[in-house]
């Protein structure tokens, strides 16, 4: 039977590791073709080698508009057209507000927020040419509710949620859907700065058990499953949403 992504061409930023990697694996397993964009060349090329001819790697620094524009051009050249954009590239920092300088603030917003805007800007003409498509932005539970020490990260993800709704309303007449995924605690090295701040793995596990009704972290595969759903035609009537996947944590 054809997979849920059969005939779909997908671009995923930050796809060499973590949630992005799991999403790329699922897209290919469900019949899609994927361009993996990342600055981590070794991990990205390793992933492509396991996924085979359905996957391609393009190195891209998502903070640079010229590289994003070139990425979109190369992705379409390799795939033939673009049906799905997954803005997954991101970074996290956990610091007191008094320890955050302007350079760090700007860097977090460049990676987490500006990159999504730029990728959407340059992807929309290609999605329009394909007759529509789906944009999935990676947000966070921190974008729906703040947390001590996460001021810059929370602000960057709240901005993603606002961008998501605005783009969804703007692009709906062209059959381009835009949604955001808001994970809570997920077992991925991405969260290491927060784990370090909390005092290590054991202390983090205690916090997770006490604050998450399901008493565990999510897995990258579980989050990737939601990304896949929003990318596929199964979610054809869903747009302008920021969907939580957090084990029942209060938003």
C-alpha positions as CSV (number, residue, x, y, z in Angstrom):
1,X,0.0,0.0,0.0
2,X,1.2,3.5,-0.7
3,X,2.5,5.4,2.3
4,X,1.0,8.6,3.7
5,X,3.7,10.7,2.0
6,X,3.7,8.9,-1.3
7,X,4.5,11.4,-4.0
8,X,5.3,14.2,-1.5
9,X,8.6,16.2,-1.6
10,X,9.7,17.5,1.7
11,X,12.4,19.9,2.9
12,X,13.4,19.7,6.6
13,X,15.8,22.1,8.3
14,X,17.9,20.9,11.2
15,X,17.2,17.3,10.1
16,X,20.6,15.7,11.0
17,X,19.7,14.9,14.6
18,X,16.8,14.7,17.1
19,X,13.2,15.4,16.0
20,X,14.3,16.5,12.5
21,X,16.1,13.3,11.9
22,X,13.1,11.2,13.2
23,X,10.8,13.2,10.9
24,X,13.0,12.6,7.9
25,X,13.1,8.9,8.7
26,X,9.3,8.8,8.9
27,X,8.7,10.8,5.8
28,X,10.9,8.4,3.8
29,X,9.3,5.3,5.4
30,X,5.9,6.7,4.4
31,X,6.9,7.1,0.7
32,X,8.2,10.7,0.7
33,X,11.3,12.2,-0.7
34,X,13.3,14.4,1.6
35,X,16.0,17.1,1.4
36,X,17.9,17.3,4.7
37,X,19.3,20.7,5.5
38,X,21.8,21.2,8.3
39,X,25.2,22.5,9.2
40,X,26.1,19.1,10.8
41,X,27.5,17.6,7.6
42,X,28.7,14.3,9.2
43,X,25.4,13.4,10.9
44,X,23.4,14.5,7.9
45,X,25.4,12.5,5.4
46,X,25.2,9.5,7.7
47,X,21.4,9.8,7.7
48,X,21.2,10.1,3.9
49,X,23.3,7.0,3.6
50,X,20.8,5.0,5.7
51,X,17.7,6.5,3.9
52,X,19.0,5.9,0.4
53,X,18.0,7.6,-2.9
54,X,14.9,9.1,-1.4
55,X,17.0,11.5,0.7
56,X,19.4,14.3,-0.2
57,X,21.6,16.5,1.9
58,X,22.1,20.3,1.4
59,X,24.3,22.2,3.8
60,X,22.7,25.3,5.0
61,X,23.2,27.9,7.7
62,X,19.6,28.9,8.3
63,X,20.6,32.3,9.7
64,X,21.7,33.5,6.3
65,X,19.1,34.4,3.7
66,X,21.4,33.8,0.8
67,X,21.9,30.2,1.9
68,X,18.2,29.6,2.5
69,X,17.3,31.0,-0.9
70,X,19.9,28.7,-2.5
71,X,18.7,25.8,-0.4
72,X,15.1,26.2,-1.7
73,X,16.4,26.3,-5.3
74,X,18.5,23.2,-4.9
75,X,15.8,21.3,-3.1
76,X,13.3,21.9,-5.9
77,X,16.0,21.1,-8.5
78,X,16.6,17.8,-6.8
79,X,13.0,16.9,-6.0
80,X,11.2,18.5,-9.0
81,X,8.8,20.4,-6.8
82,X,8.2,21.2,-3.1
83,X,5.1,20.0,-1.2
84,X,6.2,20.4,2.4
85,X,8.5,22.6,4.4
86,X,9.4,21.7,8.0
87,X,11.1,24.5,9.9
88,X,12.8,22.4,12.5
89,X,16.2,24.1,13.0
90,X,16.6,25.5,16.4
91,X,18.7,26.2,19.5
92,X,18.0,26.5,23.2
93,X,19.7,28.4,26.0
94,X,18.9,28.4,29.7
95,X,20.1,31.6,31.5
96,X,19.0,34.2,33.9
97,X,17.9,37.4,32.1
98,X,20.8,39.3,33.6
99,X,23.2,36.9,31.9
100,X,21.7,37.2,28.4
101,X,23.5,39.7,26.2
102,X,22.2,41.2,22.9
103,X,24.3,38.9,20.8
104,X,22.9,35.8,22.4
105,X,19.3,37.2,22.1
106,X,19.8,37.9,18.5
107,X,21.4,34.5,17.8
108,X,18.5,32.6,19.3
109,X,16.0,34.6,17.3
110,X,18.1,34.2,14.1
111,X,18.1,30.4,14.5
112,X,14.6,29.8,15.9
113,X,12.5,32.5,14.4
114,X,14.1,34.5,11.5
115,X,15.1,31.2,9.8
116,X,11.4,30.1,9.7
117,X,10.3,33.4,8.3
118,X,13.1,33.3,5.6
119,X,12.4,29.7,4.7
120,X,8.7,30.4,4.3
121,X,9.4,33.5,2.3
122,X,11.4,31.5,-0.2
123,X,9.3,28.3,-0.1
124,X,6.0,29.9,-0.8
125,X,6.5,30.5,-4.5
126,X,7.5,26.8,-4.9
127,X,4.5,25.6,-2.8
128,X,2.3,27.9,-4.9
129,X,3.6,26.4,-8.1
130,X,2.9,22.9,-6.7
131,X,-0.8,23.9,-6.2
132,X,-0.5,24.1,-2.4
133,X,1.2,22.4,0.4
134,X,2.0,22.4,4.1
135,X,4.4,24.3,6.3
136,X,5.2,22.8,9.7
137,X,7.0,25.1,12.2
138,X,8.7,23.6,15.3
139,X,7.6,25.6,18.3
140,X,7.6,24.5,21.9
141,X,5.5,24.4,25.1
142,X,7.8,27.2,26.1
143,X,6.2,29.3,23.4
144,X,2.8,28.9,25.0
145,X,3.9,29.4,28.6
146,X,7.1,30.9,29.8
147,X,9.6,29.3,32.3
148,X,12.3,30.8,34.5
149,X,15.6,30.9,32.7
150,X,14.0,30.5,29.3
151,X,13.1,34.1,28.5
152,X,14.9,34.3,25.1
153,X,13.9,30.8,24.0
154,X,10.3,31.2,25.1
155,X,10.1,34.6,23.3
156,X,11.5,33.1,20.1
157,X,9.0,30.3,20.1
158,X,6.0,32.5,21.0
159,X,7.0,34.5,17.9
160,X,6.9,31.3,15.9
161,X,3.3,30.7,17.0
162,X,2.3,34.2,16.0
163,X,4.1,33.8,12.6
164,X,2.3,30.5,12.1
165,X,-1.2,31.9,12.5
166,X,-0.4,35.0,10.4
167,X,1.1,32.9,7.5
168,X,-1.8,30.4,7.7
169,X,-4.4,33.1,7.3
170,X,-2.4,34.8,4.5
171,X,-1.8,31.6,2.6
172,X,-5.0,29.7,3.1
173,X,-6.6,30.9,-0.2
174,X,-3.6,29.3,-2.0
175,X,-4.2,26.0,-0.3
176,X,-1.0,26.3,1.7
177,X,-1.5,25.2,5.3
178,X,0.7,26.4,8.2
179,X,0.8,24.8,11.6
180,X,3.1,24.7,14.6
181,X,4.2,21.7,16.8
182,X,4.7,22.5,20.5
183,X,6.6,19.7,22.2
184,X,7.1,19.6,26.0
185,X,9.8,17.5,27.5
186,X,11.4,15.3,24.8
187,X,14.3,12.9,25.3
188,X,16.8,14.5,23.0
189,X,20.3,16.0,23.4
190,X,18.8,19.3,22.2
191,X,17.6,19.9,25.8
192,X,21.1,19.4,27.4
193,X,21.5,23.1,28.4
194,X,18.3,22.8,30.4
195,X,19.3,19.5,31.9
196,X,22.6,21.0,33.0
197,X,20.8,24.0,34.6
198,X,18.5,21.7,36.5
199,X,21.4,19.7,37.9
200,X,21.7,16.7,35.7
201,X,19.7,13.8,34.4
202,X,18.4,12.5,37.8
203,X,17.1,15.9,38.9
204,X,15.5,16.4,35.5
205,X,13.8,13.0,35.7
206,X,12.3,14.0,39.1
207,X,11.0,17.3,37.7
208,X,9.5,15.5,34.7
209,X,7.7,12.9,36.8
210,X,6.3,15.6,39.1
211,X,5.1,17.9,36.4
212,X,4.0,15.7,33.5
213,X,0.8,13.7,34.0
214,X,2.1,10.8,31.9
215,X,5.2,10.9,34.1
216,X,7.8,10.6,31.3
217,X,9.4,12.5,28.5
218,X,8.2,12.2,25.0
219,X,10.3,10.6,22.3
220,X,11.5,12.1,19.1
221,X,9.5,9.5,17.2
222,X,6.3,10.6,18.9
223,X,6.9,14.2,17.9
224,X,7.9,13.3,14.4
225,X,4.6,11.4,14.1
226,X,2.7,14.7,14.7
227,X,5.0,16.4,12.1
228,X,4.2,13.7,9.6
229,X,0.4,14.0,10.2
230,X,0.5,17.8,9.7
231,X,2.6,17.3,6.5
232,X,0.3,14.7,5.1
233,X,-3.1,15.1,3.4
234,X,-4.7,13.5,6.5
235,X,-4.6,17.0,8.1
236,X,-6.0,18.7,5.1
237,X,-8.6,20.7,7.2
238,X,-6.1,21.8,9.8
239,X,-4.3,25.1,9.6
240,X,-3.3,28.1,11.9
241,X,-2.9,25.7,14.9
242,X,-0.2,25.4,17.5
243,X,-0.6,21.8,18.7
244,X,0.9,20.7,22.0
245,X,2.5,17.3,22.4
246,X,3.6,17.3,26.1
247,X,2.2,14.4,28.0
248,X,-0.6,16.4,29.5
249,X,1.3,19.3,30.9
250,X,-0.8,22.4,31.5
251,X,-0.4,25.1,28.9
